[in-house]
Amino acid sequence: MGEKDHLREYRGKRDFGRTREPEGRPAAAGEEPRFVVQIHDASTLHFDFRLQVDDVLKSWSVPKGPSDDPKDKRLAMPTEDHPLEYEDFEGVIPKGEYGGGTVIVWDSGTYEPLSHDRKGQQVDFGESLEHGHATFRLHGSKLHGEFALTRIRGGQDDREAWLLVRSGKGRRGHGHGTPDPYRARSVRTGRTLAQVAAAGDEG
């Protein structure tokens, strides 16, 4: 499918005359796929975890946020694909709009796909997600090391759900869990949710 098909649901949920979120334009993929973690203070506070797969960001809502501690298993609920430009989005989505609330970029960087089959051959990352299990190594400003996404349920009567877990392989020291989202600062601007919200209200 083309880029427009991937983003049909994303665009259908938004009025770009009101929100400053990117509408999504064709973008050339870089040599290394990107990831971003955004804190989103909407109707419920959560983290949005996004991995670039081809020309879109595959996205999951992670209520408690990704953790650097292998003991933490974080529930991750899939959401619609987002455009690559969303990696840089930070601001206030107007009330009444889908996802209305404040967004900051908590972490971003590149990642390495690590999924292999039983013979040790590398598997296409998009295919590994379709099969329900994908492993990858994050190279972010805050998150580093191996993580895995595993589908735990799905179907018509049961909402699709995943677990996001930090692997214990190659760890140095102890995991630190997830910071207080209200005190966390943007990796792009150094601002907190409250500071971004105040700037948005002024604008």
Steps between C-alpha positions, in 0.01 A plus 500: 500500500609856445572767755148650471337167588719462808394840635131494407388429858740760641370773268137401543515565874642853476396846386825652377338841491497486881789279608865572428580130472673414170265395222755252372689535175714245318841497666821325406605242754847534647762231524398405855135477608389751761303474824334756724334492841255782570321581825137583424285668765159438341182363662740257667872559542708249306814448295488447122766259375568519125731300274568586137402214272548595135331839444292526819535490879335189646350616828398366841347674801695396811310614814793462740771583248799294384729382777874438503445232767468145356264410787238743370254370241319795347159467336505654150177559306541550123373823345487626142816546292647851517705691240877513538482874572315423823837418656554875547147594608477680833220732601135522599228318306182712536215385723235321302754361256598134502763457771449854629772588754870573536781302334876506565778297338643305794756302298598434140778338301562202275448128545639174365259219404616175664227250411626165366339172403587162653790462257651829610407684180390861540126554453343810348397720794151569368444127454620426853242748634228337291594165655469651848857521629782741415829576670709813448780706651429865581761776464328796664597784728332324793415147389780264400525128445281211392122503525224270378138551399282190536132472413311340789144507371292615208186430307151631442380462859830583669691819428845436361763549769878471521770495766805725476791355697865593547732204441757415764761422233810715507376711789724730697386571853137511607194625319346829609137443410303792358525860625213708634340619172405836651863571592654344187653736248492505124812370329442767232435815701564414866143602587250319722138425413389800706742735321387383157134531606558855625671600176214346302241691703686824435506427127 
